[in-house]
Amino acid sequence: MNLLVVTVSVRKGRAGKKVGDWFVGQVEKDGRFEVDHVDLKELDLSYELPEMLPSMVTNSDYAEEEDRTWATHVNNADAVVFVSPEYNHGMPASLKNALDHLGNEWNGKPTGFVGYGAAGAPYAQANLSLVAGWLKLDIVTPRVGIAEIWSAFNENGELAFADHYEHQAKSVIDALVKKVEG
Ligand SMILES: Cc1cc2nc3c(=O)[nH]c(=O)nc-3n(C[C@H](O)[C@H](O)[C@H](O)COP(=O)(O)O)c2cc1C
């Protein structure tokens, strides 16, 4: 089984890289999924969407190479996890843009959410749920919500309250395995 883990933040000095790497470590420790880790900062998707509506494209036959590349990551994944902060009580523009670049690829895709921020990004997740309803992402109920992200990692890169968050991560992975295995 393949899991696409998407590190969403493209902000200078972002905390997201540490959170994404931590979650990938949890998935690797668990061992049930092979991980494809995509960093949206490196993927660098254009904010100028192509003329053809993504929802009209079949078989991921996109005009732009960047969309074909992004679609391949999503198509090769049995499940997806977005590692996302919350900006102004919503999802970051980078995540919305990455979702908007594709269409049918999202249909029925088992999806997990690893949120972080002041209180674990509840509004970003609610915002994602609204969009997911239209794109037909199949979001699992368990989530990771890392609070007080500015003090969550110490200078050695270790996560405070690790047992608590590792338990949350395992709950997300368990729920995705259940979805994938049916
Ligand atoms: C534009 C902006 C808006 C923010 N709004 C929220 C918010 O609504 N809720 C929250 O918990 N944290 C908010 N924060 C604080 C972020 O949780 C914190 O800066 C976090 O490190 C952002 O993730 P990143 O460093 O990976 O980009 C905001 C940060 C920025 C830059």
The ligand as an SDF file (V2000), in Angstrom:
LIG
                    3D

 31 33  0  0  0  0  0  0  0  0999 V2000
   -0.8930   34.0830    7.7910 C   0  0  0  0  0  0  0  0  0  0  0  0
   -0.9650   33.2910    9.0850 C   0  0  0  0  0  0  0  0  0  0  0  0
   -2.1860   33.0880    9.6870 C   0  0  0  0  0  0  0  0  0  0  0  0
   -2.2830   32.3050   10.8470 C   0  0  0  0  0  0  0  0  0  0  0  0
   -3.5030   32.0140   11.3740 N   0  0  0  0  0  0  0  0  0  0  0  0
   -3.6020   31.0620   12.3310 C   0  0  0  0  0  0  0  0  0  0  0  0
   -4.8740   30.5540   12.7220 C   0  0  0  0  0  0  0  0  0  0  0  0
   -5.9180   30.9360   12.2140 O   0  0  0  0  0  0  0  0  0  0  0  0
   -4.9090   29.5800   13.6720 N   0  0  0  0  0  0  0  0  0  0  0  0
   -3.7540   29.0810   14.2570 C   0  0  0  0  0  0  0  0  0  0  0  0
   -3.8350   28.1740   15.0840 O   0  0  0  0  0  0  0  0  0  0  0  0
   -2.5290   29.5600   13.9110 N   0  0  0  0  0  0  0  0  0  0  0  0
   -2.4400   30.5330   12.9580 C   0  0  0  0  0  0  0  0  0  0  0  0
   -1.2070   30.9870   12.5540 N   0  0  0  0  0  0  0  0  0  0  0  0
   -0.0050   30.5540   13.2970 C   0  0  0  0  0  0  0  0  0  0  0  0
    0.4960   29.2390   12.7080 C   0  0  0  0  0  0  0  0  0  0  0  0
   -0.1430   28.1500   13.3330 O   0  0  0  0  0  0  0  0  0  0  0  0
    2.0140   29.0740   12.9060 C   0  0  0  0  0  0  0  0  0  0  0  0
    2.6840   30.2250   12.4110 O   0  0  0  0  0  0  0  0  0  0  0  0
    2.5490   27.8540   12.1840 C   0  0  0  0  0  0  0  0  0  0  0  0
    3.9220   27.7230   12.4410 O   0  0  0  0  0  0  0  0  0  0  0  0
    2.2980   27.9500   10.6680 C   0  0  0  0  0  0  0  0  0  0  0  0
    2.7630   26.8140   10.0030 O   0  0  0  0  0  0  0  0  0  0  0  0
    4.0910   26.8910    9.0870 P   0  0  0  0  0  0  0  0  0  0  0  0
    5.1810   27.4650    9.9800 O   0  0  0  0  0  0  0  0  0  0  0  0
    4.3890   25.4740    8.7080 O   0  0  0  0  0  0  0  0  0  0  0  0
    3.7620   27.7520    7.9220 O   0  0  0  0  0  0  0  0  0  0  0  0
   -1.1080   31.7800   11.4250 C   0  0  0  0  0  0  0  0  0  0  0  0
    0.1390   32.0030   10.7980 C   0  0  0  0  0  0  0  0  0  0  0  0
    0.2040   32.7420    9.6330 C   0  0  0  0  0  0  0  0  0  0  0  0
    1.5410   32.9090    8.9570 C   0  0  0  0  0  0  0  0  0  0  0  0
  1  2  1  0
  2  3  1  0
  2 30  2  0
  3  4  2  0
  4  5  1  0
  4 28  1  0
  5  6  2  0
  6  7  1  0
  6 13  1  0
  7  8  2  0
  7  9  1  0
  9 10  1  0
 10 11  2  0
 10 12  1  0
 12 13  2  0
 13 14  1  0
 14 15  1  0
 14 28  1  0
 15 16  1  0
 16 17  1  0
 16 18  1  0
 18 19  1  0
 18 20  1  0
 20 21  1  0
 20 22  1  0
 22 23  1  0
 23 24  1  0
 24 25  2  0
 24 26  1  0
 24 27  1  0
 28 29  2  0
 29 30  1  0
 30 31  1  0
M  END
$$$$
